């Protein structure tokens, strides 16, 4: 996922997906595992740019909205079980909607 051009230009991708027709791009529960250094907005933009007009984007992400305090109190991710990795970082809603 961190290499969208490798995915988009792969022979199997091109064989299975017609990018001249509208399609759905699904980023469901994955982007919070992509660090800012890996440019998640750029990754999503690359897939959007490859899609035909009329395509859909489905994106879900852990968020700090409505407020960081409320999200921390309500989120099961706020207290990871013992001996597990820390939860993925939450992201404010406006930042998720920003397009580079």
C-alpha positions in Angstrom: 0.0 0.0 0.0 3.0 2.3 0.6 3.9 1.9 -3.1 0.7 2.8 -5.0 2.4 2.9 -8.4 3.7 -0.7 -8.0 0.1 -1.8 -7.2 -1.6 0.3 -9.8 0.8 -0.7 -12.6 1.0 -4.4 -11.7 -0.1 -6.7 -14.5 -2.7 -8.5 -12.4 -4.2 -5.2 -11.2 -4.5 -4.0 -14.8 -5.9 -7.3 -15.9 -8.6 -7.4 -13.2 -9.5 -3.7 -12.9 -10.7 -1.4 -15.7 -9.6 2.0 -14.6 -11.6 3.6 -17.4 -14.8 2.7 -15.6 -15.9 4.0 -12.2 -14.8 1.9 -9.3 -14.6 1.9 -5.5 -11.4 2.5 -3.6 -11.5 1.0 -0.1 -9.2 2.2 2.7 -11.0 0.6 5.5 -9.1 0.4 8.9 -5.7 0.6 7.3 -4.6 4.2 7.0 -3.9 4.6 10.7 -1.1 2.1 10.3 0.6 4.4 7.7 2.9 6.9 9.3 2.9 10.6 8.3 6.4 9.9 6.9 4.9 7.5 4.4 2.6 10.3 3.2 -0.9 8.8 3.6 -2.5 11.7 1.8 -0.2 11.2 -1.2 -1.0 7.5 -1.2 -4.8 8.1 -1.2 -4.4 10.8 -3.9 -2.5 8.5 -6.2 -5.3 5.9 -6.1 -7.9 8.7 -6.6 -6.0 10.1 -9.5 -5.9 6.7 -11.2 -9.7 6.2 -10.9 -12.2 7.2 -13.5 -14.7 10.0 -12.8 -17.7 8.8 -10.9 -15.6 6.5 -8.7 -16.1 6.3 -4.9 -13.6 6.5 -2.0 -14.4 4.6 1.2 -12.1 5.6 4.1 -12.3 4.8 7.8 -9.8 5.9 10.4 -9.5 6.2 14.1 -10.3 9.9 15.0 -10.0 12.2 18.0 -13.4 13.8 17.3 -15.6 15.0 18.8 -12.8 15.8 21.3 -9.6 14.2 22.3 -10.9 13.7 25.9 -14.2 12.1 24.7 -12.4 9.9 22.2 -9.9 8.7 24.8 -12.7 7.9 27.3 -14.9 6.1 24.9 -12.3 4.3 22.7 -11.5 0.7 23.4 -8.1 1.6 21.8 -7.4 4.0 24.6 -6.2 1.2 26.9 -4.5 -1.6 25.1 -4.5 -5.0 26.6 -1.2 -6.0 28.4 1.6 -7.2 26.3 0.3 -5.7 23.0 1.5 -3.1 20.7 0.3 0.5 21.3 -2.9 1.4 19.5 -2.6 3.2 16.2 -2.6 7.0 16.5 -5.9 8.8 16.2 -6.3 11.7 13.8 -8.5 14.7 13.9 -11.4 14.6 11.4 -10.4 17.8 9.5 -7.0 16.3 8.9 -8.5 13.2 7.4 -10.5 15.2 5.0 -7.6 17.4 3.8 -6.5 16.7 0.3 -2.9 17.6 -0.7 
